[in-house]
Amino acid sequence: MDETDEEWIADYLRLEYGEDIGDPDSVKAEDIKHIGHFIINGVPTDYFTYPQSGEPYMWATIETIDGKDCAGMTGTPPPEGSSGPIS
């Protein structure tokens, strides 16, 4: 069974933040919300929100580069008026 984007982002965020999957307070796939699909500098990019506190606010992303998906985080908000949110 393939992992959903939300499951993959949750795994990535737990790794980044040093959280354990068994911790009830760790980020879960159901906490991840897809904001939209955008083309940023020619790179297809999906933006996701997740529960967090503190500043700056961060978004999780999946960028498709050379046919491979790359998970990441950014403080740059999704662009307004780009190729728009697509679900």
PDB file of N, CA, C and O in Angstrom:
ATOM      1  N   MET A   1       0.840  -1.180   0.000  1.00  0.00           N
ATOM      2  CA  MET A   1       0.000   0.000   0.000  1.00  0.00           C
ATOM      3  C   MET A   1       0.883   1.241   0.000  1.00  0.00           C
ATOM      4  O   MET A   1       1.818   1.353   0.793  1.00  0.00           O
ATOM      5  N   ASP A   2       0.576   2.159  -0.890  1.00  0.00           N
ATOM      6  CA  ASP A   2       1.359   3.389  -0.991  1.00  0.00           C
ATOM      7  C   ASP A   2       0.971   4.372   0.100  1.00  0.00           C
ATOM      8  O   ASP A   2      -0.180   4.431   0.533  1.00  0.00           O
ATOM      9  N   GLU A   3       1.948   5.131   0.525  1.00  0.00           N
ATOM     10  CA  GLU A   3       1.754   6.161   1.537  1.00  0.00           C
ATOM     11  C   GLU A   3       1.104   7.383   0.880  1.00  0.00           C
ATOM     12  O   GLU A   3       1.466   7.746  -0.239  1.00  0.00           O
ATOM     13  N   THR A   4       0.154   8.015   1.560  1.00  0.00           N
ATOM     14  CA  THR A   4      -0.437   9.251   1.038  1.00  0.00           C
ATOM     15  C   THR A   4       0.558  10.395   1.238  1.00  0.00           C
ATOM     16  O   THR A   4       1.501  10.279   2.021  1.00  0.00           O
ATOM     17  N   ASP A   5       0.338  11.499   0.523  1.00  0.00           N
ATOM     18  CA  ASP A   5       1.199  12.671   0.714  1.00  0.00           C
ATOM     19  C   ASP A   5       1.158  13.135   2.162  1.00  0.00           C
ATOM     20  O   ASP A   5       2.187  13.513   2.722  1.00  0.00           O
ATOM     21  N   GLU A   6      -0.031  13.109   2.775  1.00  0.00           N
ATOM     22  CA  GLU A   6      -0.168  13.547   4.153  1.00  0.00           C
ATOM     23  C   GLU A   6       0.608  12.633   5.109  1.00  0.00           C
ATOM     24  O   GLU A   6       1.209  13.115   6.069  1.00  0.00           O
ATOM     25  N   GLU A   7       0.599  11.327   4.857  1.00  0.00           N
ATOM     26  CA  GLU A   7       1.380  10.398   5.680  1.00  0.00           C
ATOM     27  C   GLU A   7       2.871  10.654   5.517  1.00  0.00           C
ATOM     28  O   GLU A   7       3.624  10.631   6.491  1.00  0.00           O
ATOM     29  N   TRP A   8       3.292  10.900   4.278  1.00  0.00           N
ATOM     30  CA  TRP A   8       4.701  11.154   4.003  1.00  0.00           C
ATOM     31  C   TRP A   8       5.157  12.449   4.684  1.00  0.00           C
ATOM     32  O   TRP A   8       6.230  12.493   5.286  1.00  0.00           O
ATOM     33  N   ILE A   9       4.337  13.503   4.587  1.00  0.00           N
ATOM     34  CA  ILE A   9       4.673  14.779   5.230  1.00  0.00           C
ATOM     35  C   ILE A   9       4.732  14.596   6.746  1.00  0.00           C
ATOM     36  O   ILE A   9       5.641  15.121   7.390  1.00  0.00           O
ATOM     37  N   ALA A  10       3.781  13.863   7.326  1.00  0.00           N
ATOM     38  CA  ALA A  10       3.797  13.623   8.776  1.00  0.00           C
ATOM     39  C   ALA A  10       5.085  12.896   9.183  1.00  0.00           C
ATOM     40  O   ALA A  10       5.710  13.261  10.178  1.00  0.00           O
ATOM     41  N   ASP A  11       5.484  11.876   8.426  1.00  0.00           N
ATOM     42  CA  ASP A  11       6.744  11.159   8.705  1.00  0.00           C
ATOM     43  C   ASP A  11       7.931  12.118   8.638  1.00  0.00           C
ATOM     44  O   ASP A  11       8.797  12.116   9.514  1.00  0.00           O
ATOM     45  N   TYR A  12       7.958  12.937   7.586  1.00  0.00           N
ATOM     46  CA  TYR A  12       9.044  13.900   7.394  1.00  0.00           C
ATOM     47  C   TYR A  12       9.108  14.882   8.564  1.00  0.00           C
ATOM     48  O   TYR A  12      10.187  15.144   9.095  1.00  0.00           O
ATOM     49  N   LEU A  13       7.952  15.431   8.972  1.00  0.00           N
ATOM     50  CA  LEU A  13       7.931  16.410  10.057  1.00  0.00           C
ATOM     51  C   LEU A  13       8.351  15.797  11.390  1.00  0.00           C
ATOM     52  O   LEU A  13       9.058  16.434  12.171  1.00  0.00           O
ATOM     53  N   ARG A  14       7.914  14.550  11.655  1.00  0.00           N
ATOM     54  CA  ARG A  14       8.350  13.884  12.891  1.00  0.00           C
ATOM     55  C   ARG A  14       9.869  13.730  12.901  1.00  0.00           C
ATOM     56  O   ARG A  14      10.510  13.931  13.932  1.00  0.00           O
ATOM     57  N   LEU A  15      10.439  13.376  11.759  1.00  0.00           N
ATOM     58  CA  LEU A  15      11.888  13.253  11.646  1.00  0.00           C
ATOM     59  C   LEU A  15      12.569  14.605  11.890  1.00  0.00           C
ATOM     60  O   LEU A  15      13.537  14.685  12.646  1.00  0.00           O
ATOM     61  N   GLU A  16      12.067  15.658  11.254  1.00  0.00           N
ATOM     62  CA  GLU A  16      12.643  16.995  11.406  1.00  0.00           C
ATOM     63  C   GLU A  16      12.571  17.496  12.848  1.00  0.00           C
ATOM     64  O   GLU A  16      13.511  18.117  13.343  1.00  0.00           O
ATOM     65  N   TYR A  17      11.449  17.221  13.517  1.00  0.00           N
ATOM     66  CA  TYR A  17      11.231  17.728  14.875  1.00  0.00           C
ATOM     67  C   TYR A  17      11.639  16.728  15.961  1.00  0.00           C
ATOM     68  O   TYR A  17      11.508  17.030  17.147  1.00  0.00           O
ATOM     69  N   GLY A  18      12.126  15.554  15.581  1.00  0.00           N
ATOM     70  CA  GLY A  18      12.567  14.562  16.554  1.00  0.00           C
ATOM     71  C   GLY A  18      11.432  13.953  17.357  1.00  0.00           C
ATOM     72  O   GLY A  18      11.612  13.588  18.519  1.00  0.00           O
ATOM     73  N   GLU A  19      10.266  13.844  16.741  1.00  0.00           N
ATOM     74  CA  GLU A  19       9.105  13.277  17.417  1.00  0.00           C
ATOM     75  C   GLU A  19       9.022  11.779  17.172  1.00  0.00           C
ATOM     76  O   GLU A  19       9.505  11.280  16.156  1.00  0.00           O
ATOM     77  N   ASP A  20       8.412  11.071  18.099  1.00  0.00           N
ATOM     78  CA  ASP A  20       8.196   9.632  17.983  1.00  0.00           C
ATOM     79  C   ASP A  20       6.769   9.382  17.525  1.00  0.00           C
ATOM     80  O   ASP A  20       5.838  10.009  18.031  1.00  0.00           O
ATOM     81  N   ILE A  21       6.587   8.479  16.579  1.00  0.00           N
ATOM     82  CA  ILE A  21       5.254   8.183  16.055  1.00  0.00           C
ATOM     83  C   ILE A  21       4.299   7.712  17.150  1.00  0.00           C
ATOM     84  O   ILE A  21       3.088   7.907  17.045  1.00  0.00           O
ATOM     85  N   GLY A  22       4.843   7.090  18.202  1.00  0.00           N
ATOM     86  CA  GLY A  22       4.016   6.602  19.299  1.00  0.00           C
ATOM     87  C   GLY A  22       3.585   7.685  20.285  1.00  0.00           C
ATOM     88  O   GLY A  22       2.726   7.446  21.134  1.00  0.00           O
ATOM     89  N   ASP A  23       4.179   8.874  20.174  1.00  0.00           N
ATOM     90  CA  ASP A  23       3.825   9.981  21.068  1.00  0.00           C
ATOM     91  C   ASP A  23       2.470  10.545  20.644  1.00  0.00           C
ATOM     92  O   ASP A  23       2.315  10.959  19.495  1.00  0.00           O
ATOM     93  N   PRO A  24       1.485  10.570  21.545  1.00  0.00           N
ATOM     94  CA  PRO A  24       0.163  11.066  21.166  1.00  0.00           C
ATOM     95  C   PRO A  24       0.164  12.536  20.741  1.00  0.00           C
ATOM     96  O   PRO A  24      -0.767  12.987  20.075  1.00  0.00           O
ATOM     97  N   ASP A  25       1.200  13.283  21.121  1.00  0.00           N
ATOM     98  CA  ASP A  25       1.277  14.693  20.727  1.00  0.00           C
ATOM     99  C   ASP A  25       2.049  14.920  19.427  1.00  0.00           C
ATOM    100  O   ASP A  25       2.144  16.054  18.958  1.00  0.00           O
ATOM    101  N   SER A  26       2.603  13.852  18.841  1.00  0.00           N
ATOM    102  CA  SER A  26       3.354  14.018  17.601  1.00  0.00           C
ATOM    103  C   SER A  26       2.386  14.282  16.442  1.00  0.00           C
ATOM    104  O   SER A  26       1.205  13.939  16.501  1.00  0.00           O
ATOM    105  N   VAL A  27       2.924  14.900  15.392  1.00  0.00           N
ATOM    106  CA  VAL A  27       2.101  15.205  14.222  1.00  0.00           C
ATOM    107  C   VAL A  27       1.632  13.904  13.558  1.00  0.00           C
ATOM    108  O   VAL A  27       2.393  12.945  13.434  1.00  0.00           O
ATOM    109  N   LYS A  28       0.386  13.895  13.145  1.00  0.00           N
ATOM    110  CA  LYS A  28      -0.228  12.730  12.490  1.00  0.00           C
ATOM    111  C   LYS A  28      -0.708  13.133  11.099  1.00  0.00           C
ATOM    112  O   LYS A  28      -0.897  14.317  10.819  1.00  0.00           O
ATOM    113  N   ALA A  29      -0.901  12.149  10.234  1.00  0.00           N
ATOM    114  CA  ALA A  29      -1.353  12.419   8.869  1.00  0.00           C
ATOM    115  C   ALA A  29      -2.653  13.212   8.861  1.00  0.00           C
ATOM    116  O   ALA A  29      -2.842  14.082   8.011  1.00  0.00           O
ATOM    117  N   GLU A  30      -3.550  12.919   9.801  1.00  0.00           N
ATOM    118  CA  GLU A  30      -4.835  13.638   9.809  1.00  0.00           C
ATOM    119  C   GLU A  30      -4.685  15.106  10.220  1.00  0.00           C
ATOM    120  O   GLU A  30      -5.620  15.891  10.059  1.00  0.00           O
ATOM    121  N   ASP A  31      -3.511  15.482  10.751  1.00  0.00           N
ATOM    122  CA  ASP A  31      -3.236  16.881  11.101  1.00  0.00           C
ATOM    123  C   ASP A  31      -2.799  17.698   9.888  1.00  0.00           C
ATOM    124  O   ASP A  31      -2.844  18.928   9.919  1.00  0.00           O
ATOM    125  N   ILE A  32      -2.383  17.029   8.831  1.00  0.00           N
ATOM    126  CA  ILE A  32      -1.822  17.677   7.650  1.00  0.00           C
ATOM    127  C   ILE A  32      -2.958  18.060   6.701  1.00  0.00           C
ATOM    128  O   ILE A  32      -3.810  17.230   6.384  1.00  0.00           O
ATOM    129  N   LYS A  33      -2.970  19.315   6.248  1.00  0.00           N
ATOM    130  CA  LYS A  33      -4.001  19.793   5.323  1.00  0.00           C
ATOM    131  C   LYS A  33      -3.353  20.314   4.046  1.00  0.00           C
ATOM    132  O   LYS A  33      -2.473  21.174   4.085  1.00  0.00           O
ATOM    133  N   HIS A  34      -3.806  19.775   2.906  1.00  0.00           N
ATOM    134  CA  HIS A  34      -3.297  20.204   1.603  1.00  0.00           C
ATOM    135  C   HIS A  34      -3.885  21.567   1.261  1.00  0.00           C
ATOM    136  O   HIS A  34      -5.104  21.736   1.260  1.00  0.00           O
ATOM    137  N   ILE A  35      -3.026  22.540   0.971  1.00  0.00           N
ATOM    138  CA  ILE A  35      -3.459  23.901   0.634  1.00  0.00           C
ATOM    139  C   ILE A  35      -3.682  24.038  -0.865  1.00  0.00           C
ATOM    140  O   ILE A  35      -4.657  24.650  -1.299  1.00  0.00           O
ATOM    141  N   GLY A  36      -2.781  23.468  -1.652  1.00  0.00           N
ATOM    142  CA  GLY A  36      -2.933  23.568  -3.097  1.00  0.00           C
ATOM    143  C   GLY A  36      -1.665  23.189  -3.827  1.00  0.00           C
ATOM    144  O   GLY A  36      -0.610  22.960  -3.236  1.00  0.00           O
ATOM    145  N   HIS A  37      -1.818  23.134  -5.143  1.00  0.00           N
ATOM    146  CA  HIS A  37      -0.715  22.796  -6.047  1.00  0.00           C
ATOM    147  C   HIS A  37      -0.364  24.058  -6.807  1.00  0.00           C
ATOM    148  O   HIS A  37      -1.238  24.710  -7.378  1.00  0.00           O
ATOM    149  N   PHE A  38       0.920  24.405  -6.815  1.00  0.00           N
ATOM    150  CA  PHE A  38       1.389  25.628  -7.441  1.00  0.00           C
ATOM    151  C   PHE A  38       2.612  25.330  -8.293  1.00  0.00           C
ATOM    152  O   PHE A  38       3.330  24.363  -8.041  1.00  0.00           O
ATOM    153  N   ILE A  39       2.847  26.156  -9.296  1.00  0.00           N
ATOM    154  CA  ILE A  39       4.082  26.088 -10.073  1.00  0.00           C
ATOM    155  C   ILE A  39       4.931  27.267  -9.604  1.00  0.00           C
ATOM    156  O   ILE A  39       4.558  28.423  -9.805  1.00  0.00           O
ATOM    157  N   ILE A  40       6.066  26.978  -8.984  1.00  0.00           N
ATOM    158  CA  ILE A  40       6.940  28.012  -8.438  1.00  0.00           C
ATOM    159  C   ILE A  40       8.281  27.918  -9.142  1.00  0.00           C
ATOM    160  O   ILE A  40       9.002  26.928  -9.011  1.00  0.00           O
ATOM    161  N   ASN A  41       8.604  28.965  -9.893  1.00  0.00           N
ATOM    162  CA  ASN A  41       9.838  28.979 -10.688  1.00  0.00           C
ATOM    163  C   ASN A  41       9.955  27.721 -11.542  1.00  0.00           C
ATOM    164  O   ASN A  41      11.037  27.151 -11.678  1.00  0.00           O
ATOM    165  N   GLY A  42       8.830  27.295 -12.116  1.00  0.00           N
ATOM    166  CA  GLY A  42       8.812  26.132 -12.996  1.00  0.00           C
ATOM    167  C   GLY A  42       8.752  24.795 -12.276  1.00  0.00           C
ATOM    168  O   GLY A  42       8.749  23.751 -12.928  1.00  0.00           O
ATOM    169  N   VAL A  43       8.704  24.800 -10.939  1.00  0.00           N
ATOM    170  CA  VAL A  43       8.713  23.559 -10.161  1.00  0.00           C
ATOM    171  C   VAL A  43       7.317  23.297  -9.587  1.00  0.00           C
ATOM    172  O   VAL A  43       6.804  24.109  -8.816  1.00  0.00           O
ATOM    173  N   PRO A  44       6.698  22.168  -9.957  1.00  0.00           N
ATOM    174  CA  PRO A  44       5.406  21.811  -9.357  1.00  0.00           C
ATOM    175  C   PRO A  44       5.589  21.611  -7.850  1.00  0.00           C
ATOM    176  O   PRO A  44       6.426  20.822  -7.412  1.00  0.00           O
ATOM    177  N   THR A  45       4.783  22.344  -7.063  1.00  0.00           N
ATOM    178  CA  THR A  45       4.941  22.342  -5.612  1.00  0.00           C
ATOM    179  C   THR A  45       3.587  22.253  -4.929  1.00  0.00           C
ATOM    180  O   THR A  45       2.692  23.051  -5.207  1.00  0.00           O
ATOM    181  N   ASP A  46       3.435  21.279  -4.033  1.00  0.00           N
ATOM    182  CA  ASP A  46       2.233  21.156  -3.214  1.00  0.00           C
ATOM    183  C   ASP A  46       2.543  21.732  -1.838  1.00  0.00           C
ATOM    184  O   ASP A  46       3.585  21.436  -1.254  1.00  0.00           O
ATOM    185  N   TYR A  47       1.630  22.557  -1.324  1.00  0.00           N
ATOM    186  CA  TYR A  47       1.760  23.171   0.003  1.00  0.00           C
ATOM    187  C   TYR A  47       0.812  22.502   0.988  1.00  0.00           C
ATOM    188  O   TYR A  47      -0.321  22.161   0.649  1.00  0.00           O
ATOM    189  N   PHE A  48       1.297  22.321   2.218  1.00  0.00           N
ATOM    190  CA  PHE A  48       0.520  21.705   3.289  1.00  0.00           C
ATOM    191  C   PHE A  48       0.681  22.530   4.561  1.00  0.00           C
ATOM    192  O   PHE A  48       1.749  23.089   4.810  1.00  0.00           O
ATOM    193  N   THR A  49      -0.385  22.606   5.371  1.00  0.00           N
ATOM    194  CA  THR A  49      -0.273  23.197   6.696  1.00  0.00           C
ATOM    195  C   THR A  49      -0.252  22.070   7.713  1.00  0.00           C
ATOM    196  O   THR A  49      -0.669  20.946   7.433  1.00  0.00           O
ATOM    197  N   TYR A  50       0.240  22.396   8.895  1.00  0.00           N
ATOM    198  CA  TYR A  50       0.294  21.421   9.990  1.00  0.00           C
ATOM    199  C   TYR A  50       0.279  22.184  11.308  1.00  0.00           C
ATOM    200  O   TYR A  50       0.666  23.353  11.341  1.00  0.00           O
ATOM    201  N   PRO A  51      -0.158  21.550  12.399  1.00  0.00           N
ATOM    202  CA  PRO A  51      -0.200  22.236  13.688  1.00  0.00           C
ATOM    203  C   PRO A  51       1.205  22.633  14.137  1.00  0.00           C
ATOM    204  O   PRO A  51       2.146  21.844  14.052  1.00  0.00           O
ATOM    205  N   GLN A  52       1.327  23.865  14.614  1.00  0.00           N
ATOM    206  CA  GLN A  52       2.624  24.347  15.075  1.00  0.00           C
ATOM    207  C   GLN A  52       2.427  25.569  15.948  1.00  0.00           C
ATOM    208  O   GLN A  52       1.377  26.211  15.936  1.00  0.00           O
ATOM    209  N   SER A  53       3.449  25.865  16.692  1.00  0.00           N
ATOM    210  CA  SER A  53       3.426  27.079  17.494  1.00  0.00           C
ATOM    211  C   SER A  53       4.740  27.801  17.266  1.00  0.00           C
ATOM    212  O   SER A  53       5.723  27.210  16.820  1.00  0.00           O
ATOM    213  N   GLY A  54       4.741  29.054  17.572  1.00  0.00           N
ATOM    214  CA  GLY A  54       5.971  29.820  17.415  1.00  0.00           C
ATOM    215  C   GLY A  54       6.064  30.505  16.069  1.00  0.00           C
ATOM    216  O   GLY A  54       5.203  30.353  15.204  1.00  0.00           O
ATOM    217  N   GLU A  55       7.108  31.243  15.925  1.00  0.00           N
ATOM    218  CA  GLU A  55       7.364  32.007  14.714  1.00  0.00           C
ATOM    219  C   GLU A  55       8.704  31.573  14.139  1.00  0.00           C
ATOM    220  O   GLU A  55       9.553  31.140  14.918  1.00  0.00           O
ATOM    221  N   PRO A  56       8.952  31.651  12.887  1.00  0.00           N
ATOM    222  CA  PRO A  56       7.991  32.025  11.860  1.00  0.00           C
ATOM    223  C   PRO A  56       7.077  30.851  11.528  1.00  0.00           C
ATOM    224  O   PRO A  56       7.408  29.699  11.812  1.00  0.00           O
ATOM    225  N   TYR A  57       5.929  31.147  10.927  1.00  0.00           N
ATOM    226  CA  TYR A  57       5.024  30.097  10.490  1.00  0.00           C
ATOM    227  C   TYR A  57       5.686  29.364   9.326  1.00  0.00           C
ATOM    228  O   TYR A  57       6.287  29.990   8.454  1.00  0.00           O
ATOM    229  N   MET A  58       5.573  28.048   9.317  1.00  0.00           N
ATOM    230  CA  MET A  58       6.185  27.239   8.267  1.00  0.00           C
ATOM    231  C   MET A  58       5.119  26.443   7.526  1.00  0.00           C
ATOM    232  O   MET A  58       4.065  26.130   8.079  1.00  0.00           O
ATOM    233  N   TRP A  59       5.401  26.127   6.294  1.00  0.00           N
ATOM    234  CA  TRP A  59       4.576  25.238   5.487  1.00  0.00           C
ATOM    235  C   TRP A  59       5.425  24.037   5.100  1.00  0.00           C
ATOM    236  O   TRP A  59       6.631  24.157   4.887  1.00  0.00           O
ATOM    237  N   ALA A  60       4.789  22.891   5.013  1.00  0.00           N
ATOM    238  CA  ALA A  60       5.457  21.712   4.464  1.00  0.00           C
ATOM    239  C   ALA A  60       5.194  21.720   2.960  1.00  0.00           C
ATOM    240  O   ALA A  60       4.138  22.161   2.508  1.00  0.00           O
ATOM    241  N   THR A  61       6.157  21.231   2.198  1.00  0.00           N
ATOM    242  CA  THR A  61       6.010  21.205   0.739  1.00  0.00           C
ATOM    243  C   THR A  61       6.450  19.856   0.177  1.00  0.00           C
ATOM    244  O   THR A  61       7.250  19.132   0.771  1.00  0.00           O
ATOM    245  N   ILE A  62       5.897  19.555  -0.979  1.00  0.00           N
ATOM    246  CA  ILE A  62       6.425  18.476  -1.816  1.00  0.00           C
ATOM    247  C   ILE A  62       6.682  19.103  -3.177  1.00  0.00           C
ATOM    248  O   ILE A  62       5.754  19.539  -3.859  1.00  0.00           O
ATOM    249  N   GLU A  63       7.953  19.143  -3.565  1.00  0.00           N
ATOM    250  CA  GLU A  63       8.347  19.654  -4.869  1.00  0.00           C
ATOM    251  C   GLU A  63       8.680  18.465  -5.766  1.00  0.00           C
ATOM    252  O   GLU A  63       9.289  17.493  -5.319  1.00  0.00           O
ATOM    253  N   THR A  64       8.284  18.547  -7.015  1.00  0.00           N
ATOM    254  CA  THR A  64       8.631  17.501  -7.983  1.00  0.00           C
ATOM    255  C   THR A  64       9.750  18.040  -8.866  1.00  0.00           C
ATOM    256  O   THR A  64       9.541  18.922  -9.699  1.00  0.00           O
ATOM    257  N   ILE A  65      10.950  17.482  -8.660  1.00  0.00           N
ATOM    258  CA  ILE A  65      12.136  17.927  -9.385  1.00  0.00           C
ATOM    259  C   ILE A  65      12.706  16.735 -10.143  1.00  0.00           C
ATOM    260  O   ILE A  65      13.014  15.701  -9.550  1.00  0.00           O
ATOM    261  N   ASP A  66      12.844  16.886 -11.446  1.00  0.00           N
ATOM    262  CA  ASP A  66      13.360  15.815 -12.304  1.00  0.00           C
ATOM    263  C   ASP A  66      12.600  14.505 -12.079  1.00  0.00           C
ATOM    264  O   ASP A  66      13.193  13.426 -12.071  1.00  0.00           O
ATOM    265  N   GLY A  67      11.273  14.615 -11.897  1.00  0.00           N
ATOM    266  CA  GLY A  67      10.437  13.428 -11.741  1.00  0.00           C
ATOM    267  C   GLY A  67      10.462  12.802 -10.357  1.00  0.00           C
ATOM    268  O   GLY A  67       9.837  11.764 -10.139  1.00  0.00           O
ATOM    269  N   LYS A  68      11.174  13.412  -9.420  1.00  0.00           N
ATOM    270  CA  LYS A  68      11.256  12.864  -8.060  1.00  0.00           C
ATOM    271  C   LYS A  68      10.620  13.836  -7.078  1.00  0.00           C
ATOM    272  O   LYS A  68      10.810  15.048  -7.182  1.00  0.00           O
ATOM    273  N   ASP A  69       9.865  13.301  -6.126  1.00  0.00           N
ATOM    274  CA  ASP A  69       9.235  14.125  -5.108  1.00  0.00           C
ATOM    275  C   ASP A  69      10.198  14.370  -3.959  1.00  0.00           C
ATOM    276  O   ASP A  69      10.860  13.452  -3.477  1.00  0.00           O
ATOM    277  N   CYS A  70      10.265  15.638  -3.525  1.00  0.00           N
ATOM    278  CA  CYS A  70      11.163  16.040  -2.447  1.00  0.00           C
ATOM    279  C   CYS A  70      10.344  16.758  -1.379  1.00  0.00           C
ATOM    280  O   CYS A  70       9.715  17.778  -1.662  1.00  0.00           O
ATOM    281  N   ALA A  71      10.347  16.231  -0.152  1.00  0.00           N
ATOM    282  CA  ALA A  71       9.648  16.872   0.961  1.00  0.00           C
ATOM    283  C   ALA A  71      10.533  17.951   1.550  1.00  0.00           C
ATOM    284  O   ALA A  71      11.758  17.825   1.575  1.00  0.00           O
ATOM    285  N   GLY A  72       9.899  19.014   2.025  1.00  0.00           N
ATOM    286  CA  GLY A  72      10.652  20.090   2.640  1.00  0.00           C
ATOM    287  C   GLY A  72       9.746  20.985   3.468  1.00  0.00           C
ATOM    288  O   GLY A  72       8.543  20.751   3.586  1.00  0.00           O
ATOM    289  N   MET A  73      10.358  22.018   4.038  1.00  0.00           N
ATOM    290  CA  MET A  73       9.624  23.035   4.792  1.00  0.00           C
ATOM    291  C   MET A  73      10.072  24.394   4.287  1.00  0.00           C
ATOM    292  O   MET A  73      11.208  24.563   3.843  1.00  0.00           O
ATOM    293  N   THR A  74       9.164  25.365   4.360  1.00  0.00           N
ATOM    294  CA  THR A  74       9.496  26.714   3.934  1.00  0.00           C
ATOM    295  C   THR A  74       8.742  27.723   4.778  1.00  0.00           C
ATOM    296  O   THR A  74       7.645  27.452   5.266  1.00  0.00           O
ATOM    297  N   GLY A  75       9.345  28.889   4.942  1.00  0.00           N
ATOM    298  CA  GLY A  75       8.680  30.010   5.584  1.00  0.00           C
ATOM    299  C   GLY A  75       7.996  30.901   4.563  1.00  0.00           C
ATOM    300  O   GLY A  75       7.317  31.860   4.929  1.00  0.00           O
ATOM    301  N   THR A  76       8.172  30.588   3.281  1.00  0.00           N
ATOM    302  CA  THR A  76       7.558  31.362   2.209  1.00  0.00           C
ATOM    303  C   THR A  76       6.139  30.869   1.971  1.00  0.00           C
ATOM    304  O   THR A  76       5.936  29.695   1.663  1.00  0.00           O
ATOM    305  N   PRO A  77       5.150  31.756   2.110  1.00  0.00           N
ATOM    306  CA  PRO A  77       3.770  31.310   1.915  1.00  0.00           C
ATOM    307  C   PRO A  77       3.508  30.934   0.468  1.00  0.00           C
ATOM    308  O   PRO A  77       4.256  31.332  -0.425  1.00  0.00           O
ATOM    309  N   PRO A  78       2.441  30.162   0.229  1.00  0.00           N
ATOM    310  CA  PRO A  78       2.096  29.829  -1.149  1.00  0.00           C
ATOM    311  C   PRO A  78       1.780  31.114  -1.918  1.00  0.00           C
ATOM    312  O   PRO A  78       1.210  32.048  -1.356  1.00  0.00           O
ATOM    313  N   PRO A  79       2.145  31.161  -3.184  1.00  0.00           N
ATOM    314  CA  PRO A  79       1.930  32.381  -3.964  1.00  0.00           C
ATOM    315  C   PRO A  79       0.447  32.604  -4.244  1.00  0.00           C
ATOM    316  O   PRO A  79      -0.313  31.659  -4.454  1.00  0.00           O
ATOM    317  N   GLU A  80       0.058  33.867  -4.240  1.00  0.00           N
ATOM    318  CA  GLU A  80      -1.309  34.201  -4.629  1.00  0.00           C
ATOM    319  C   GLU A  80      -1.322  34.389  -6.132  1.00  0.00           C
ATOM    320  O   GLU A  80      -0.414  34.983  -6.713  1.00  0.00           O
ATOM    321  N   GLY A  81      -2.378  33.866  -6.751  1.00  0.00           N
ATOM    322  CA  GLY A  81      -2.566  34.097  -8.174  1.00  0.00           C
ATOM    323  C   GLY A  81      -1.599  33.344  -9.077  1.00  0.00           C
ATOM    324  O   GLY A  81      -1.497  33.667 -10.260  1.00  0.00           O
ATOM    325  N   SER A  82      -0.874  32.332  -8.545  1.00  0.00           N
ATOM    326  CA  SER A  82      -0.046  31.519  -9.441  1.00  0.00           C
ATOM    327  C   SER A  82      -0.988  30.556 -10.143  1.00  0.00           C
ATOM    328  O   SER A  82      -2.138  30.906 -10.412  1.00  0.00           O
ATOM    329  N   SER A  83      -0.536  29.384 -10.435  1.00  0.00           N
ATOM    330  CA  SER A  83      -1.416  28.459 -11.129  1.00  0.00           C
ATOM    331  C   SER A  83      -2.525  27.958 -10.209  1.00  0.00           C
ATOM    332  O   SER A  83      -3.315  27.091 -10.582  1.00  0.00           O
ATOM    333  N   GLY A  84      -2.569  28.516  -9.011  1.00  0.00           N
ATOM    334  CA  GLY A  84      -3.686  28.341  -8.103  1.00  0.00           C
ATOM    335  C   GLY A  84      -3.755  27.012  -7.404  1.00  0.00           C
ATOM    336  O   GLY A  84      -3.078  26.057  -7.785  1.00  0.00           O
ATOM    337  N   PRO A  85      -4.581  26.955  -6.373  1.00  0.00           N
ATOM    338  CA  PRO A  85      -4.794  25.676  -5.699  1.00  0.00           C
ATOM    339  C   PRO A  85      -5.543  24.713  -6.605  1.00  0.00           C
ATOM    340  O   PRO A  85      -6.541  25.077  -7.225  1.00  0.00           O
ATOM    341  N   ILE A  86      -5.066  23.512  -6.674  1.00  0.00           N
ATOM    342  CA  ILE A  86      -5.732  22.452  -7.431  1.00  0.00           C
ATOM    343  C   ILE A  86      -5.792  21.253  -6.520  1.00  0.00           C
ATOM    344  O   ILE A  86      -4.757  20.797  -6.034  1.00  0.00           O
ATOM    345  N   SER A  87      -6.968  20.735  -6.278  1.00  0.00           N
ATOM    346  CA  SER A  87      -7.070  19.549  -5.420  1.00  0.00           C
ATOM    347  C   SER A  87      -7.433  18.339  -6.241  1.00  0.00           C
ATOM    348  O   SER A  87      -7.565  17.242  -5.698  1.00  0.00           O
TER     349      SER A  87
END
